[in-house]
Amino acid sequence: MGPAGSAIVPRMVTDPSAAEPRITREVRGHLLLIGFNRPTKKNAFDLAMLAGLAEAYAELDRSPDLRCGVVFAHGSDFTAGLDLGDVAPALSAGGGLAPADGVDPFAVLGRPCSKPVVCAVQGLCLTLGIELMLACDVVIAADTARFGQIEIKRGLFPFGGGTWRWVQTCGWGNAMRYLLTADMVDAPTALRLGLVQEVVTPALALSRAVEIAEVIAAQAPLGVMATLRSARKALAEGPEAAARDLMPELGKIMGSEDVQEGLRSFMERRAGRFTGR
């Protein structure tokens, strides 16, 4: 990462055999940067792009060296949503947005990624983009970002988790205000509603997302993943279910090298150097 507050220019590290990779992947330390790469189509998701996104999330999930993901977009817009001309036939045949037996970036049908993901949003963010963003853990938005859950304008409804994640995030009235009208939301309103956590200038959106991801990646990985599991269980099954699992979850990591390192670093008044073991 560059100096604090400086913009990051993403390097497009991709499979050289792919003429036009829809999703770019770049390993940067303990981070995996996942980039939408269809800017001439406003990063609208076709089937190839959906498959590439699921593969990138699977890499983040399975690699022991990767601790946090960063989702961003090449070009001026985050995404215009689904490329319905390409995707609609598969949806009509019963297909989903991600493989049901793998890691699901939207955490709807398949299992969620076990690692945290930070999202950087700029420009237009429609439909599927909001649902992916809400399935992430921290969202940074450019002050020019515009959000729209506009499926009802096309005879559809949000089917990537938006119906319940808007309610969880914003409350019933605020969610219905935008889900049922398809009105656009500007960045300041998104911040007020809790859809995003910070608003910055467009040049700094990715830099800030990477900065937060690096802070997350510096923490104890076992503790980070346990935190995600506990919080997700509370949302899915209620606080009582999460409470029942607190001590068993703690017991799983109490004997880890990371806990011992955490105690040593506390006594020695220094930052911990965690290995995920």
C-alpha positions as CSV (number, residue, x, y, z in Angstrom):
1,M,0.0,0.0,0.0
2,G,1.2,3.5,-0.7
3,P,1.5,6.3,1.9
4,A,-1.5,6.9,4.1
5,G,-4.2,8.7,2.3
6,S,-2.8,8.1,-1.2
7,A,-4.8,6.4,-3.9
8,I,-4.1,2.9,-5.0
9,V,-4.0,1.9,-8.6
10,P,-4.9,-1.7,-8.9
11,R,-2.7,-4.1,-10.8
12,M,-4.7,-6.5,-13.0
13,V,-3.0,-9.8,-12.2
14,T,-5.0,-12.4,-14.2
15,D,-4.7,-15.7,-16.1
16,P,-2.7,-14.8,-19.2
17,S,-4.7,-17.4,-21.2
18,A,-7.9,-15.4,-20.7
19,A,-8.5,-12.8,-23.5
20,E,-10.8,-10.8,-21.4
21,P,-10.9,-11.9,-17.7
22,R,-14.2,-10.8,-16.1
23,I,-12.8,-10.9,-12.6
24,T,-9.2,-10.0,-11.7
25,R,-7.4,-11.4,-8.7
26,E,-4.3,-10.0,-7.0
27,V,-2.7,-11.3,-3.8
28,R,-1.2,-8.4,-1.8
29,G,0.3,-9.7,1.4
30,H,-2.5,-11.4,3.3
31,L,-5.2,-9.8,1.1
32,L,-6.9,-10.9,-2.0
33,L,-8.1,-8.0,-4.2
34,I,-11.0,-9.1,-6.3
35,G,-11.8,-6.8,-9.2
36,F,-14.8,-6.5,-11.5
37,N,-13.4,-6.2,-15.0
38,R,-16.1,-5.4,-17.5
39,P,-16.0,-1.6,-17.4
40,T,-17.3,-1.1,-21.0
41,K,-20.6,-2.8,-19.8
42,K,-20.6,-0.9,-16.5
43,N,-19.4,-4.1,-14.9
44,A,-22.8,-5.8,-15.5
45,F,-22.6,-9.4,-14.4
46,D,-22.8,-12.1,-17.0
47,L,-22.5,-15.9,-16.3
48,A,-18.7,-15.8,-16.8
49,M,-18.4,-12.9,-14.3
50,L,-20.5,-14.7,-11.7
51,A,-18.5,-17.8,-12.0
52,G,-15.2,-15.9,-11.7
53,L,-16.5,-14.1,-8.6
54,A,-17.4,-17.4,-7.0
55,E,-13.9,-18.8,-7.8
56,A,-12.2,-15.8,-6.3
57,Y,-14.2,-16.2,-3.1
58,A,-13.4,-19.9,-3.0
59,E,-9.7,-19.0,-3.3
60,L,-10.0,-16.5,-0.4
61,D,-11.8,-19.1,1.7
62,R,-9.4,-22.0,1.2
63,S,-6.0,-20.3,1.2
64,P,-4.4,-20.3,4.7
65,D,-2.3,-17.3,3.7
66,L,-5.2,-15.1,2.8
67,R,-6.9,-13.4,5.7
68,C,-9.2,-10.7,4.1
69,G,-10.7,-9.9,0.8
70,V,-11.2,-6.6,-1.0
71,V,-13.9,-6.3,-3.6
72,F,-13.7,-3.4,-6.0
73,A,-14.4,-2.5,-9.6
74,H,-12.2,-1.4,-12.5
75,G,-13.6,1.6,-14.3
76,S,-16.0,4.4,-13.2
77,D,-18.9,2.2,-12.0
78,F,-19.1,-0.6,-9.5
79,T,-21.8,-2.5,-11.3
80,A,-25.0,-2.0,-13.2
81,G,-26.2,-5.3,-11.8
82,L,-27.1,-8.4,-13.8
83,D,-26.7,-8.7,-17.6
84,L,-30.2,-10.1,-17.9
85,G,-29.8,-10.9,-21.6
86,D,-27.0,-13.4,-20.7
87,V,-28.2,-14.5,-17.2
88,A,-32.0,-14.7,-17.5
89,P,-32.1,-18.1,-19.4
90,A,-30.1,-19.7,-16.6
91,L,-32.3,-18.2,-13.9
92,S,-35.4,-19.4,-15.7
93,A,-33.9,-22.9,-15.8
94,G,-33.5,-22.8,-12.0
95,G,-29.9,-21.7,-11.7
96,G,-28.6,-19.4,-9.0
97,L,-26.1,-16.7,-8.7
98,A,-23.4,-19.0,-7.3
99,P,-22.8,-22.8,-7.1
100,A,-24.9,-24.2,-4.3
101,D,-22.1,-26.6,-3.3
102,G,-19.4,-24.0,-3.0
103,V,-18.6,-20.6,-1.5
104,D,-21.4,-18.2,-2.3
105,P,-20.4,-14.5,-2.4
106,F,-24.0,-13.6,-1.7
107,A,-24.3,-16.1,1.2
108,V,-27.8,-17.1,0.0
109,L,-27.6,-20.7,-1.3
110,G,-24.1,-21.8,-0.7
111,R,-21.9,-21.4,2.4
112,P,-20.5,-17.9,3.1
113,C,-16.8,-17.2,2.9
114,S,-15.1,-17.8,6.3
115,K,-12.9,-14.7,5.9
116,P,-14.0,-11.1,6.1
117,V,-14.4,-9.0,2.9
118,V,-14.2,-5.2,2.6
119,C,-15.9,-3.6,-0.4
120,A,-15.0,-0.3,-2.2
121,V,-17.9,1.2,-4.3
122,Q,-17.9,4.0,-6.8
123,G,-20.2,5.2,-9.4
124,L,-23.3,3.2,-10.2
125,C,-24.2,0.3,-7.9
126,L,-27.4,-1.4,-8.9
127,T,-29.4,-4.5,-7.8
128,L,-26.9,-7.4,-7.5
129,G,-24.1,-4.9,-6.6
130,I,-26.0,-3.8,-3.5
131,E,-26.7,-7.4,-2.5
132,L,-23.0,-8.3,-2.8
133,M,-22.1,-5.2,-0.9
134,L,-24.5,-6.1,1.9
135,A,-23.0,-9.6,2.1
136,C,-19.6,-8.0,2.7
137,D,-18.5,-7.0,6.2
138,V,-17.3,-3.4,5.7
139,V,-18.2,-1.0,2.8
140,I,-16.4,2.1,1.7
141,A,-18.2,4.3,-0.8
142,A,-17.1,7.1,-3.0
143,D,-19.0,10.3,-2.4
144,T,-20.3,10.1,-6.0
145,A,-21.7,6.6,-5.6
146,R,-25.4,6.0,-6.4
147,F,-27.3,2.9,-5.2
148,G,-30.5,1.5,-6.6
149,Q,-32.4,-1.7,-5.8
150,I,-34.5,-1.5,-9.0
151,E,-35.6,-5.1,-9.7
152,I,-39.3,-4.2,-9.4
153,K,-38.9,-1.9,-12.4
154,R,-38.1,-5.1,-14.4
155,G,-40.9,-7.2,-13.1
156,L,-38.5,-9.0,-10.6
157,F,-37.6,-8.7,-7.0
158,P,-34.3,-8.8,-5.2
159,F,-33.2,-12.5,-5.1
160,G,-29.6,-12.2,-3.9
161,G,-30.3,-11.5,-0.2
162,G,-31.4,-7.9,-0.6
163,T,-34.9,-8.4,0.9
164,W,-33.7,-9.4,4.3
165,R,-30.3,-7.7,4.4
166,W,-31.8,-4.3,3.7
167,V,-34.2,-4.9,6.7
168,Q,-31.3,-6.1,8.9
169,T,-29.2,-3.2,8.0
170,C,-31.6,-0.3,7.8
171,G,-34.8,-1.3,9.6
172,W,-38.1,-2.2,8.1
173,G,-39.4,1.3,7.1
174,N,-36.1,2.5,5.6
175,A,-35.8,-0.8,3.7
176,M,-39.3,-0.7,2.3
177,R,-38.8,3.0,1.4
178,Y,-36.3,2.0,-1.3
179,L,-37.1,-1.7,-2.0
180,L,-40.7,-0.8,-2.9
181,T,-40.1,2.4,-4.8
182,A,-36.8,1.5,-6.6
183,D,-35.7,5.1,-5.9
184,M,-32.0,5.8,-6.1
185,V,-29.9,6.4,-2.9
186,D,-27.0,8.8,-2.9
187,A,-23.8,8.2,-0.8
188,P,-24.7,10.5,2.1
189,T,-28.0,8.8,2.5
190,A,-26.4,5.4,2.2
191,L,-24.1,6.3,5.1
192,R,-27.0,7.5,7.2
193,L,-28.9,4.3,6.6
194,G,-25.9,2.1,7.4
195,L,-25.6,0.7,3.9
196,V,-22.0,1.9,3.9
197,Q,-19.6,2.6,6.7
198,E,-17.5,5.4,5.3
199,V,-17.7,7.9,2.4
200,V,-14.5,9.2,0.8
201,T,-13.5,10.9,-2.4
202,P,-13.5,8.6,-5.5
203,A,-9.7,8.5,-5.7
204,L,-9.5,7.1,-2.1
205,A,-12.3,4.5,-2.0
206,L,-10.0,1.6,-2.9
207,S,-7.1,2.8,-0.8
208,R,-9.3,3.2,2.3
209,A,-10.8,-0.3,1.7
210,V,-7.3,-1.8,1.5
211,E,-6.2,0.1,4.6
212,I,-9.1,-1.3,6.6
213,A,-8.5,-4.8,5.2
214,E,-4.9,-4.6,6.2
215,V,-5.8,-3.8,9.8
216,I,-8.2,-6.7,9.8
217,A,-5.5,-9.0,8.4
218,A,-3.1,-8.0,11.1
219,Q,-5.4,-9.4,13.8
220,A,-5.5,-13.0,15.0
221,P,-7.1,-15.0,12.1
222,L,-8.8,-17.6,14.3
223,G,-10.4,-14.9,16.4
224,V,-11.5,-13.0,13.3
225,M,-13.2,-16.0,11.8
226,A,-14.8,-17.0,15.2
227,T,-16.1,-13.4,15.4
228,L,-17.8,-13.8,12.0
229,R,-19.3,-17.1,12.8
230,S,-20.7,-15.8,16.1
231,A,-22.2,-12.7,14.6
232,R,-23.7,-14.6,11.6
233,K,-25.2,-17.2,13.9
234,A,-26.9,-14.4,15.9
235,L,-28.4,-13.0,12.8
236,A,-29.5,-16.3,11.3
237,E,-30.6,-18.2,14.5
238,G,-31.0,-15.5,17.1
239,P,-28.8,-14.3,20.0
240,E,-29.7,-17.3,22.2
241,A,-28.1,-19.7,19.6
242,A,-25.0,-17.5,19.4
243,A,-24.8,-17.4,23.2
244,R,-24.9,-21.2,23.4
245,D,-21.9,-21.4,21.1
246,L,-19.7,-18.8,22.8
247,M,-17.8,-21.0,25.2
248,P,-17.5,-23.9,22.7
249,E,-16.1,-21.5,20.1
250,L,-13.7,-20.0,22.7
251,G,-12.6,-23.5,23.7
252,K,-11.6,-24.3,20.1
253,I,-9.0,-21.5,20.0
254,M,-7.8,-21.2,23.6
255,G,-5.0,-23.7,23.0
256,S,-3.9,-22.0,19.8
257,E,-0.5,-20.5,19.1
258,D,-2.3,-17.2,18.3
259,V,-3.8,-17.0,21.8
260,Q,-0.4,-17.6,23.4
261,E,1.1,-14.9,21.1
262,G,-1.7,-12.6,22.0
263,L,-0.9,-13.0,25.7
264,R,2.8,-12.5,25.1
265,S,2.3,-9.4,23.0
266,F,0.0,-8.0,25.7
267,M,2.6,-8.5,28.4
268,E,5.4,-7.2,26.2
269,R,3.3,-4.2,25.1
270,R,3.7,-4.8,21.4
271,A,1.6,-5.7,18.4
272,G,0.8,-9.4,18.0
273,R,2.4,-11.4,15.2
274,F,-0.2,-14.0,14.4
275,T,0.1,-17.1,12.2
276,G,-3.5,-18.5,12.2
277,R,-2.4,-21.6,14.2
